[in-house]
Amino acid sequence: MRTTPAVSSCELSDTDLAELSDRFEDASALTIVEWAVATFGDRIAVTASMADSVLVHLVSTIAPGIDVVFADTGYHFPETLSTAAAVRRRYPIELKVVSSVLPLDDLWRTDPDACCARRKTGPINDALLGYDAWLSGLRRDEAHTRATTPIVSRGRQDRIKVYPLARWTDADVAEYVARHDVIVNPLFALGYPSIGCWPCTRTTDTGEHSRAGRWAGLAKTECGLHL
Ligand code: SF4
């Protein structure tokens, strides 16, 4: 059963958050999720990109019924949408699909930052307005820009961001996937180590970084949700 929140996000000072992050450097993802759920109760949600469902599976074992937010940008691969449908069927979560309801256009080509803002980060940030905190599967080894990401920090509108998998490696993810047989987007097996919208995602070659296929050829490396 979900709990009522023990604290609101505004009761945690920046010093508190820094101390929590330091403490969680040696904690398991399970311990971090348990803390987050006990602290924020129904005022916490998960965001999911439907690449793998490791975090969704982990959180659903601790907080069945938790809200999981997924942005349908209108440009997802069919495999990503089918992964979202499978996640909704298999795990005890409330999947909340948010969308900007915009007609398809060429903004992804002319102004990808604006496209991400309208189709992904804007709808997700709007959906998170009703929560004090959110959990995401961001990992430090995904990009050099993510290498120093704290496990717990303050984001937009004072909302607390919790990254239980921040210290995980590809091997950690693979081991968890195999042990729990969690749902994985089939595009992984087709050479996409990082999966976004189809106009902005390509397969990677041997030796390339896992996110090299995201916005390839552009300086852009993030959709903006975690900035
Ligand atoms: S990843 Fe590409 S298509 Fe998707 S929202 Fe961002 S710019 Fe648009």
Residues whose N, C-alpha, C, O or C-beta is under 5 A from the ligand:
A	BS01	SF4	T73 Y75 W108 P112 C115 C116 R119 K120 G196 C197 P199 C200
